[in-house]
């Protein structure tokens, strides 16, 4: 391996690691606030990418029908609960968010030819279709079991993952797709070619991490999420509704996942089940951070990206094994240095 090959592999590792870092942060956020190990995080990556592909092809994305179906279910569940509590005023916002938004998106897609629209507009519309699925999934699958043990929530996550993969196959098909790059510019640096898409991935990932930091440090909702992550019972006593915290958390997780899918769609061919493996590599980074530390999780995800890239050069047939084996020494070290704490009742 000479210096030029090492630089090229390092570029690929940092690019992949930036995506893994975003997913690792989302996994840490979901676990810290809701105690959910959110295995379906990767599915939002595939959903975001393939929704953008459908819009660019002039087709109605299948995720829109998933959004409408999920909205109907959530509207029924919340509507029945509001009717039993005689909270009639809640029926209007329940119907507006869960039914009005999908129907408005459907009408917009029917009326406007988005195949010829600018790419930024296509990306925003893709996020608008995919991201609301996050809080809807939380309401249907996790909120009724919010006080269950971590093991039960993990089993639910596995079930949700399997359902989302099956639905992805149903609405997108088995063929893989990719999108055109954001820009075609290329740069020469130290004898290697750096594409503008690589810079887009790294820059957008860094910008999103900064925005998340500002959200948690400077906004009321961000501070509420931090309080819920530190002490769920204390946050509840201070008037922070844990159900709202859970929905907001899953909204952010869906946004991070779908946006990551949009970023990688021009780099690699995305299939309906591509997100699972990408999400697992983000999970390795989250494990390195102990599912509690955002900076360590991000650095761990970058390490995973670099390890994967250099492993593909030295032992390409075993690169996945090498990456996932990284979990073993981390878990051993944490088991020896961490004191057991009883789970909060």
GUMI-843330 format. One record per residue (C-alpha): residue number from 1; residue in one letter; x, y, z. Coordinates in Angstrom, 2 decimals, always signed. Layout:
<nodes>
NODE num residu       x       y       z
NODE NUM      A       X       Y       Z
...
</nodes>
This chain:
<nodes>
NODE num residu       x       y       z
NODE   1      X   +0.00   +0.00   +0.00
NODE   2      X   +1.47   +3.35   -1.01
NODE   3      X   +0.50   +6.80   +0.24
NODE   4      X   -1.97   +7.49   -2.57
NODE   5      X   -3.92   +4.28   -1.91
NODE   6      X   -3.89   +5.02   +1.82
NODE   7      X   -5.35   +8.49   +1.17
NODE   8      X   -8.06   +7.10   -1.11
NODE   9      X   -9.02   +4.49   +1.48
NODE  10      X   -8.98   +7.15   +4.17
NODE  11      X  -11.32   +9.32   +2.10
NODE  12      X  -13.76   +6.43   +1.69
NODE  13      X  -13.51   +5.60   +5.38
NODE  14      X  -14.25   +9.16   +6.49
NODE  15      X  -17.16   +9.42   +4.05
NODE  16      X  -18.73   +6.19   +5.29
NODE  17      X  -17.86   +7.04   +8.88
NODE  18      X  -19.72  +10.35   +8.61
NODE  19      X  -22.92   +8.48   +7.73
NODE  20      X  -22.32   +5.90  +10.47
NODE  21      X  -21.76   +8.76  +12.92
NODE  22      X  -25.18  +10.24  +12.13
NODE  23      X  -26.87   +6.89  +12.68
NODE  24      X  -24.88   +6.28  +15.86
NODE  25      X  -26.05   +9.62  +17.26
NODE  26      X  -29.65   +8.75  +16.40
NODE  27      X  -29.34   +5.37  +18.13
NODE  28      X  -27.84   +6.94  +21.25
NODE  29      X  -30.61   +9.56  +21.30
NODE  30      X  -33.36   +6.95  +20.95
NODE  31      X  -31.93   +4.76  +23.71
NODE  32      X  -31.18   +7.64  +26.08
NODE  33      X  -34.67   +9.13  +25.88
NODE  34      X  -36.91   +6.08  +25.35
NODE  35      X  -34.68   +3.08  +26.27
NODE  36      X  -35.38   +1.70  +22.80
NODE  37      X  -32.54   +0.07  +20.84
NODE  38      X  -33.92   +1.32  +17.55
NODE  39      X  -32.93   -1.44  +15.13
NODE  40      X  -35.19   -0.06  +12.32
NODE  41      X  -33.03   +3.09  +12.16
NODE  42      X  -31.38   +1.76   +9.00
NODE  43      X  -34.72   +1.27   +7.26
NODE  44      X  -35.21   +5.03   +7.19
NODE  45      X  -31.96   +5.25   +5.23
NODE  46      X  -33.36   +3.00   +2.51
NODE  47      X  -36.77   +4.67   +2.62
NODE  48      X  -35.27   +8.14   +2.21
NODE  49      X  -33.05   +7.15   -0.70
NODE  50      X  -35.67   +5.13   -2.58
NODE  51      X  -38.34   +7.78   -2.07
NODE  52      X  -36.05  +10.31   -3.72
NODE  53      X  -35.42   +7.85   -6.57
NODE  54      X  -39.17   +7.47   -7.11
NODE  55      X  -39.72  +11.24   -7.18
NODE  56      X  -36.92  +11.75   -9.68
NODE  57      X  -38.47   +9.05  -11.87
NODE  58      X  -41.84  +10.83  -11.78
NODE  59      X  -43.51   +8.06   -9.78
NODE  60      X  -45.65   +8.30   -6.69
NODE  61      X  -43.42   +6.93   -3.88
NODE  62      X  -44.71   +3.88   -2.07
NODE  63      X  -43.78   +5.47   +1.25
NODE  64      X  -46.68   +7.88   +0.75
NODE  65      X  -49.14   +4.99   +1.03
NODE  66      X  -47.28   +3.74   +4.12
NODE  67      X  -47.57   +7.21   +5.62
NODE  68      X  -51.29   +7.35   +4.87
NODE  69      X  -51.88   +3.88   +6.36
NODE  70      X  -49.86   +4.70   +9.48
NODE  71      X  -51.72   +8.01   +9.80
NODE  72      X  -55.10   +6.28   +9.67
NODE  73      X  -54.04   +3.83  +12.40
NODE  74      X  -52.66   +6.58  +14.65
NODE  75      X  -55.76   +8.70  +14.09
NODE  76      X  -57.97   +5.78  +15.12
NODE  77      X  -55.94   +5.00  +18.24
NODE  78      X  -55.63   +8.62  +19.39
NODE  79      X  -59.19   +9.45  +18.33
NODE  80      X  -60.66   +6.61  +20.38
NODE  81      X  -58.55   +7.64  +23.39
NODE  82      X  -59.68  +11.27  +23.05
NODE  83      X  -63.34  +10.24  +22.70
NODE  84      X  -63.15   +8.09  +25.84
NODE  85      X  -61.64  +11.03  +27.72
NODE  86      X  -64.28  +13.35  +26.20
NODE  87      X  -61.46  +15.58  +24.94
NODE  88      X  -63.30  +16.54  +21.78
NODE  89      X  -61.00  +19.46  +20.97
NODE  90      X  -58.11  +17.03  +20.44
NODE  91      X  -59.88  +15.36  +17.52
NODE  92      X  -59.13  +18.22  +15.11
NODE  93      X  -55.33  +18.29  +15.60
NODE  94      X  -55.25  +14.48  +15.62
NODE  95      X  -57.00  +14.34  +12.24
NODE  96      X  -55.01  +17.28  +10.87
NODE  97      X  -51.58  +15.81  +11.62
NODE  98      X  -52.26  +12.15  +10.92
NODE  99      X  -54.68  +12.42   +7.97
NODE 100      X  -54.35  +15.96   +6.66
NODE 101      X  -50.58  +15.81   +6.11
NODE 102      X  -50.55  +12.57   +4.05
NODE 103      X  -53.53  +13.72   +1.99
NODE 104      X  -51.93  +17.12   +1.37
NODE 105      X  -48.70  +15.45   +0.23
NODE 106      X  -50.69  +13.12   -2.05
NODE 107      X  -52.53  +16.07   -3.63
NODE 108      X  -49.27  +17.97   -4.08
NODE 109      X  -47.57  +15.03   -5.77
NODE 110      X  -50.53  +14.57   -8.07
NODE 111      X  -50.61  +18.22   -9.09
NODE 112      X  -46.91  +19.06   -9.50
NODE 113      X  -44.45  +17.27  -11.86
NODE 114      X  -41.61  +16.79   -9.40
NODE 115      X  -39.54  +14.75  -11.85
NODE 116      X  -38.38  +18.03  -13.40
NODE 117      X  -38.19  +19.98  -10.15
NODE 118      X  -34.85  +21.15   -8.67
NODE 119      X  -33.09  +18.51   -6.58
NODE 120      X  -33.31  +20.51   -3.30
NODE 121      X  -37.10  +20.56   -3.66
NODE 122      X  -37.15  +16.83   -4.40
NODE 123      X  -35.06  +16.18   -1.28
NODE 124      X  -37.33  +18.29   +0.93
NODE 125      X  -40.39  +16.48   -0.36
NODE 126      X  -38.75  +13.08   +0.22
NODE 127      X  -38.02  +14.05   +3.82
NODE 128      X  -41.59  +15.34   +4.21
NODE 129      X  -42.92  +11.94   +3.15
NODE 130      X  -40.56   +9.73   +5.18
NODE 131      X  -39.86  +11.64   +8.39
NODE 132      X  -43.45  +11.67   +9.81
NODE 133      X  -43.32   +7.86   +9.83
NODE 134      X  -40.95   +8.08  +12.82
NODE 135      X  -43.35   +9.48  +15.44
NODE 136      X  -46.18   +7.39  +13.99
NODE 137      X  -44.15   +4.20  +14.49
NODE 138      X  -43.39   +5.29  +18.04
NODE 139      X  -47.08   +5.88  +18.75
NODE 140      X  -48.17   +2.51  +17.38
NODE 141      X  -45.34   +0.23  +18.47
NODE 142      X  -43.48   +1.76  +21.40
NODE 143      X  -45.65   +4.22  +23.32
NODE 144      X  -48.08   +1.53  +24.58
NODE 145      X  -45.03   -0.32  +26.00
NODE 146      X  -43.11   +2.73  +27.18
NODE 147      X  -42.76   +1.36  +30.72
NODE 148      X  -41.73   -2.15  +29.63
NODE 149      X  -38.24   -3.53  +30.11
NODE 150      X  -35.42   -2.90  +27.66
NODE 151      X  -35.62   -6.54  +26.57
NODE 152      X  -39.30   -6.23  +25.62
NODE 153      X  -38.59   -3.02  +23.74
NODE 154      X  -35.73   -4.76  +21.92
NODE 155      X  -38.06   -7.57  +20.83
NODE 156      X  -40.52   -4.97  +19.55
NODE 157      X  -37.69   -3.29  +17.63
NODE 158      X  -36.83   -6.57  +15.92
NODE 159      X  -40.49   -7.00  +14.95
NODE 160      X  -40.74   -3.43  +13.63
NODE 161      X  -37.54   -3.96  +11.64
NODE 162      X  -38.90   -7.10   +9.98
NODE 163      X  -42.20   -5.37   +9.16
NODE 164      X  -40.43   -2.35   +7.65
NODE 165      X  -38.12   -4.52   +5.55
NODE 166      X  -41.12   -6.45   +4.23
NODE 167      X  -43.01   -3.26   +3.48
NODE 168      X  -39.92   -1.87   +1.75
NODE 169      X  -39.83   -4.89   -0.54
NODE 170      X  -43.56   -4.46   -1.20
NODE 171      X  -43.51   -0.78   -2.12
NODE 172      X  -40.05   -0.45   -3.73
NODE 173      X  -39.42   -3.89   -5.22
NODE 174      X  -36.23   -5.91   -5.15
NODE 175      X  -34.27   -3.82   -7.67
NODE 176      X  -31.64   -1.42   -6.43
NODE 177      X  -31.49   +2.24   -7.47
NODE 178      X  -29.33   +5.30   -7.09
NODE 179      X  -29.68   +9.01   -7.74
NODE 180      X  -27.52  +11.47   -9.67
NODE 181      X  -24.86  +13.27   -7.59
NODE 182      X  -25.71  +16.68   -6.20
NODE 183      X  -22.93  +18.19   -8.34
NODE 184      X  -20.43  +16.73  -10.80
NODE 185      X  -17.41  +18.74   -9.68
NODE 186      X  -14.15  +16.93   -8.96
NODE 187      X  -11.04  +18.15   -7.16
NODE 188      X   -7.45  +16.95   -7.34
NODE 189      X   -5.69  +16.74   -4.00
NODE 190      X   -2.35  +15.03   -3.22
NODE 191      X   -2.61  +12.96   -6.38
NODE 192      X   -6.13  +11.68   -5.72
NODE 193      X   -9.54  +12.73   -6.98
NODE 194      X  -12.08  +14.00   -4.47
NODE 195      X  -15.65  +14.14   -5.74
NODE 196      X  -17.98  +16.92   -4.69
NODE 197      X  -20.48  +14.30   -3.47
NODE 198      X  -17.92  +13.17   -0.88
NODE 199      X  -17.60  +16.75   +0.33
NODE 200      X  -21.41  +17.05   +0.41
NODE 201      X  -21.66  +13.95   +2.61
NODE 202      X  -18.97  +15.09   +5.06
NODE 203      X  -20.14  +18.71   +5.13
NODE 204      X  -23.85  +17.91   +5.54
NODE 205      X  -23.09  +15.35   +8.24
NODE 206      X  -20.99  +17.86  +10.16
NODE 207      X  -23.66  +20.54   +9.76
NODE 208      X  -26.39  +18.21  +11.00
NODE 209      X  -24.30  +17.27  +14.04
NODE 210      X  -23.82  +20.98  +14.83
NODE 211      X  -27.57  +21.60  +14.44
NODE 212      X  -28.33  +18.73  +16.82
NODE 213      X  -25.90  +20.21  +19.34
NODE 214      X  -27.61  +23.61  +19.10
NODE 215      X  -31.01  +21.92  +19.41
NODE 216      X  -30.05  +20.23  +22.66
NODE 217      X  -28.21  +23.21  +24.10
NODE 218      X  -30.29  +26.20  +23.01
NODE 219      X  -33.93  +25.12  +22.60
NODE 220      X  -36.61  +24.26  +25.13
NODE 221      X  -37.51  +21.00  +23.37
NODE 222      X  -33.87  +19.96  +23.25
NODE 223      X  -33.45  +20.60  +26.96
NODE 224      X  -36.63  +18.61  +27.61
NODE 225      X  -35.14  +15.66  +25.71
NODE 226      X  -31.93  +15.93  +27.71
NODE 227      X  -33.89  +16.00  +30.95
NODE 228      X  -35.87  +12.93  +29.92
NODE 229      X  -32.65  +11.14  +29.01
NODE 230      X  -31.10  +11.89  +32.41
NODE 231      X  -34.13  +11.04  +34.56
NODE 232      X  -37.44   +9.96  +33.03
NODE 233      X  -39.33  +10.03  +36.32
NODE 234      X  -37.93  +13.42  +37.29
NODE 235      X  -38.78  +14.86  +33.87
NODE 236      X  -42.33  +13.56  +34.21
NODE 237      X  -42.67  +15.19  +37.63
NODE 238      X  -41.45  +18.48  +36.17
NODE 239      X  -44.28  +18.38  +33.61
NODE 240      X  -42.40  +17.04  +30.59
NODE 241      X  -44.67  +14.48  +28.88
NODE 242      X  -42.58  +11.42  +28.07
NODE 243      X  -44.90  +10.56  +25.17
NODE 244      X  -44.09  +13.90  +23.53
NODE 245      X  -40.40  +13.33  +24.20
NODE 246      X  -40.64   +9.91  +22.57
NODE 247      X  -42.38  +11.22  +19.46
NODE 248      X  -39.92  +14.09  +19.09
NODE 249      X  -37.02  +11.67  +19.50
NODE 250      X  -38.32   +9.36  +16.80
NODE 251      X  -38.98  +12.37  +14.56
NODE 252      X  -35.30  +13.29  +14.85
NODE 253      X  -34.21   +9.68  +14.32
NODE 254      X  -36.33   +9.43  +11.16
NODE 255      X  -34.96  +12.76   +9.92
NODE 256      X  -31.36  +11.65  +10.47
NODE 257      X  -31.97   +8.28   +8.82
NODE 258      X  -33.83   +9.65   +5.78
NODE 259      X  -31.31  +12.44   +5.27
NODE 260      X  -28.46   +9.92   +5.48
NODE 261      X  -30.17   +7.89   +2.76
NODE 262      X  -30.41  +10.97   +0.55
NODE 263      X  -26.69  +11.60   +1.05
NODE 264      X  -25.54   +8.09   +0.15
NODE 265      X  -27.98   +7.51   -2.74
NODE 266      X  -25.60   +9.03   -5.33
NODE 267      X  -22.63   +7.02   -3.96
NODE 268      X  -23.98   +3.49   -3.76
NODE 269      X  -26.87   +1.47   -5.12
NODE 270      X  -29.58   +1.29   -2.47
NODE 271      X  -31.91   -1.70   -2.10
NODE 272      X  -34.93   -2.09   +0.12
NODE 273      X  -32.82   -3.86   +2.77
NODE 274      X  -29.59   -1.88   +2.40
NODE 275      X  -30.25   +0.19   +5.48
NODE 276      X  -30.03   -2.76   +7.89
NODE 277      X  -26.30   -3.32   +7.40
NODE 278      X  -25.60   +0.42   +7.46
NODE 279      X  -27.62   +0.76  +10.65
NODE 280      X  -25.69   -2.09  +12.27
NODE 281      X  -22.40   -0.32  +11.60
NODE 282      X  -23.83   +2.80  +13.18
NODE 283      X  -24.87   +0.59  +16.10
NODE 284      X  -21.25   -0.52  +16.53
NODE 285      X  -20.30   +3.14  +16.91
NODE 286      X  -23.14   +3.65  +19.41
NODE 287      X  -21.92   +0.64  +21.40
NODE 288      X  -18.42   +2.12  +21.54
NODE 289      X  -20.06   +5.17  +23.10
NODE 290      X  -21.90   +2.95  +25.57
NODE 291      X  -25.26   +4.13  +24.13
NODE 292      X  -24.86   +7.24  +26.30
NODE 293      X  -22.00   +9.37  +24.95
NODE 294      X  -22.65  +11.29  +21.74
NODE 295      X  -19.02  +12.38  +21.06
NODE 296      X  -17.59   +8.91  +21.73
NODE 297      X  -20.30   +7.32  +19.57
NODE 298      X  -19.46   +9.68  +16.69
NODE 299      X  -15.73   +8.98  +17.01
NODE 300      X  -16.45   +5.25  +17.24
NODE 301      X  -18.49   +5.45  +14.04
NODE 302      X  -15.62   +7.19  +12.26
NODE 303      X  -13.33   +4.40  +13.49
NODE 304      X  -15.77   +1.85  +12.06
NODE 305      X  -15.71   +3.62   +8.68
NODE 306      X  -11.91   +3.71   +8.55
NODE 307      X  -11.60   +0.10   +9.73
NODE 308      X  -14.07   -1.03   +7.08
NODE 309      X  -12.25   +0.88   +4.35
NODE 310      X   -8.76   -0.43   +5.14
NODE 311      X  -10.09   -3.94   +5.78
NODE 312      X  -11.56   -3.96   +2.28
NODE 313      X   -7.99   -3.53   +0.95
NODE 314      X   -6.24   -6.10   +3.11
NODE 315      X   -9.03   -8.68   +3.53
NODE 316      X  -12.09   -7.69   +1.50
NODE 317      X  -13.83  -11.03   +2.07
NODE 318      X  -13.74  -10.51   +5.84
NODE 319      X  -14.28   -6.78   +6.17
NODE 320      X  -17.76   -7.16   +7.68
NODE 321      X  -16.48   -9.74  +10.15
NODE 322      X  -13.62   -7.46  +11.18
NODE 323      X  -15.96   -4.50  +11.70
NODE 324      X  -18.50   -6.37  +13.82
NODE 325      X  -15.76   -8.14  +15.79
NODE 326      X  -14.87   -4.68  +17.10
NODE 327      X  -17.90   -4.96  +19.40
NODE 328      X  -16.38   -7.87  +21.36
NODE 329      X  -13.41   -6.10  +23.05
NODE 330      X  -15.61   -3.03  +23.69
NODE 331      X  -18.27   -5.12  +25.45
NODE 332      X  -15.64   -7.03  +27.41
NODE 333      X  -14.01   -3.82  +28.58
NODE 334      X  -17.34   -2.26  +29.56
NODE 335      X  -18.46   -5.41  +31.41
NODE 336      X  -15.28   -5.27  +33.49
NODE 337      X  -15.36   -1.54  +34.23
NODE 338      X  -19.09   -0.76  +34.56
NODE 339      X  -21.03   -1.39  +37.76
NODE 340      X  -24.41   -3.07  +37.35
NODE 341      X  -27.37   -0.74  +37.92
NODE 342      X  -30.90   -1.99  +38.37
NODE 343      X  -33.21   -0.86  +35.62
NODE 344      X  -35.49   +2.00  +36.56
NODE 345      X  -39.01   +0.83  +37.34
</nodes>
